[in-house]
Amino acid sequence: MARNEAGFTLLEVLIALAILVMSLGTILAIEGGSINASDRSKHMNIVAMLARNEMIQTELDIEGKTFDEVDKETEGKFDAPYGDYGWKRTIKELKFPNFASLAGAQNDSENQVSDMLSKLFSSYMSKAMREVTVEILWKKSGQQQSVSVTTYWVDLNHEFNLSQ
């Protein structure tokens, strides 16, 4: 008498288990990548917020002062809960070139006037503008990480002096 039982063979069960294990492994890898991306996004949001706040603090530090009265380089650490992050602020004077050579004046008197005006303009702009860079620093996996933000500040109240 032949038995006619319905069921799966051992080979079919092993193949089904292999497919299931590969599928679960893929799902776990995708979820791990998603968690890492979410963590990095949260971290970069914190860094952007800290950089923005430090730029605002820089604006408050500069307000009402001449550029010569403001420290050229400062650094520090953020208060809790961001104690793992530090900052460094650099304020640099911009050097503008003499634009008279680009003008191509026709005669000597035009060259002299053009050269004088160009020097006055370059000197004024160099004294009235600064490049401000804020760098946010932290350590990750024992390595120093940083993000920097740069902007340009103009002192619209800077005195224009013809004797420069």
C-alpha positions as CSV (number, residue, x, y, z in Angstrom):
1,M,0.0,0.0,0.0
2,A,1.5,3.3,-1.1
3,R,1.3,6.3,1.2
4,N,0.3,9.5,-0.4
5,E,1.1,12.1,2.2
6,A,1.3,15.8,1.3
7,G,4.4,17.7,2.6
8,F,7.7,19.2,1.8
9,T,11.0,17.5,1.2
10,L,14.1,18.5,3.2
11,L,15.6,20.1,0.1
12,E,12.5,22.3,-0.4
13,V,12.6,23.4,3.3
14,L,16.3,24.3,3.0
15,I,15.8,26.3,-0.1
16,A,12.9,28.2,1.5
17,L,15.0,28.9,4.6
18,A,17.9,30.2,2.5
19,I,15.6,32.6,0.7
20,L,14.2,33.7,4.0
21,V,17.6,34.3,5.5
22,M,18.8,36.3,2.5
23,S,15.7,38.4,2.5
24,L,16.0,39.2,6.2
25,G,19.7,40.0,5.8
26,T,18.9,42.5,3.1
27,I,16.1,44.1,5.1
28,L,18.5,44.4,8.1
29,A,21.2,46.0,6.0
30,I,18.8,48.5,4.5
31,E,17.4,49.4,8.0
32,G,21.0,49.8,9.3
33,G,21.8,52.2,6.5
34,S,18.6,54.1,7.2
35,I,19.5,54.4,10.9
36,N,23.0,55.6,10.0
37,A,21.6,58.2,7.5
38,S,19.2,59.4,10.1
39,D,21.9,59.7,12.7
40,R,24.1,61.6,10.3
41,S,21.3,63.9,9.4
42,K,20.6,64.7,13.1
43,H,24.3,65.3,13.6
44,M,24.5,67.7,10.6
45,N,21.4,69.6,11.8
46,I,23.1,70.1,15.2
47,V,26.3,71.4,13.5
48,A,24.3,73.8,11.2
49,M,22.4,75.1,14.2
50,L,25.7,75.7,16.2
51,A,27.3,77.4,13.2
52,R,24.3,79.7,12.8
53,N,24.3,80.5,16.5
54,E,28.0,81.3,16.4
55,M,27.5,83.6,13.3
56,I,24.8,85.4,15.2
57,Q,27.1,85.8,18.2
58,T,29.8,87.1,15.9
59,E,27.4,89.7,14.6
60,L,26.6,90.8,18.1
61,D,30.3,90.9,19.0
62,I,31.1,93.1,15.9
63,E,28.0,95.4,16.2
64,G,29.0,98.9,17.2
65,K,32.7,98.3,17.0
66,T,35.3,98.8,14.4
67,F,37.0,95.7,12.9
68,D,40.2,96.6,14.8
69,E,38.4,96.3,18.1
70,V,37.3,92.7,17.4
71,D,39.6,89.7,18.1
72,K,41.0,88.2,14.9
73,E,40.8,84.7,16.2
74,T,38.8,83.2,19.0
75,E,37.8,79.7,19.9
76,G,35.8,77.9,22.6
77,K,33.5,75.0,23.5
78,F,29.8,75.0,23.5
79,D,27.7,74.6,26.7
80,A,25.9,71.4,27.5
81,P,24.3,69.5,25.9
82,Y,26.7,70.3,23.0
83,G,29.9,70.0,25.1
84,D,31.4,67.6,22.6
85,Y,31.5,70.4,20.0
86,G,33.9,73.3,19.8
87,W,34.2,76.4,17.6
88,K,36.8,78.6,16.1
89,R,36.2,82.0,14.6
90,T,38.6,83.8,12.2
91,I,38.2,87.3,11.0
92,K,40.5,88.2,8.1
93,E,41.0,91.5,6.3
94,L,40.4,91.3,2.5
95,K,43.1,92.7,0.2
96,F,41.7,94.2,-3.0
97,P,44.0,94.6,-6.0
98,N,44.7,97.9,-7.7
99,F,42.1,98.0,-10.5
100,A,43.7,100.9,-12.4
101,S,45.8,98.6,-14.5
102,L,42.6,96.9,-15.8
103,A,41.1,100.2,-16.9
104,G,43.4,100.9,-19.8
105,A,43.4,104.7,-19.6
106,Q,44.6,106.6,-22.7
107,N,47.1,109.2,-21.4
108,D,49.3,109.8,-18.3
109,S,46.9,112.2,-16.6
110,E,44.1,109.7,-16.9
111,N,46.4,107.0,-15.7
112,Q,47.3,109.0,-12.6
113,V,43.7,109.8,-11.7
114,S,42.6,106.3,-12.4
115,D,45.5,104.9,-10.3
116,M,44.7,107.2,-7.4
117,L,41.0,106.4,-7.4
118,S,41.7,102.7,-7.7
119,K,44.1,102.9,-4.7
120,L,41.5,104.8,-2.7
121,F,38.8,102.4,-3.5
122,S,41.0,99.3,-2.8
123,S,42.1,100.8,0.5
124,Y,38.6,101.7,1.5
125,M,37.2,98.3,0.6
126,S,40.1,96.5,2.4
127,K,39.4,98.4,5.6
128,A,35.5,98.2,5.4
129,M,35.2,94.5,4.6
130,R,36.1,91.4,6.5
131,E,35.9,87.7,5.8
132,V,34.4,85.9,8.8
133,T,34.8,82.1,9.1
134,V,33.2,80.0,11.8
135,E,34.4,76.4,12.1
136,I,32.5,73.8,14.1
137,L,34.8,71.1,15.5
138,W,34.1,67.7,17.0
139,K,35.6,64.2,17.3
140,K,34.1,61.1,15.8
141,S,35.7,57.7,16.0
142,G,38.8,59.4,17.4
143,Q,39.3,61.7,14.4
144,Q,38.8,65.5,14.3
145,Q,35.9,66.5,12.2
146,S,34.9,70.0,11.1
147,V,32.5,72.1,9.1
148,S,33.2,75.7,8.3
149,V,30.9,78.6,7.2
150,T,32.2,81.8,5.7
151,T,30.5,85.1,5.2
152,Y,31.6,88.6,4.5
153,W,30.9,91.6,6.8
154,V,30.8,95.2,5.6
155,D,31.2,98.1,7.9
156,L,28.9,100.7,6.2
157,N,29.9,103.3,8.7
158,H,33.6,103.1,7.9
159,E,35.0,106.5,7.2
160,F,36.1,107.2,3.7
161,N,39.4,109.0,4.0
162,L,40.9,110.7,0.9
163,S,44.4,110.9,2.3
164,Q,44.9,107.1,2.3
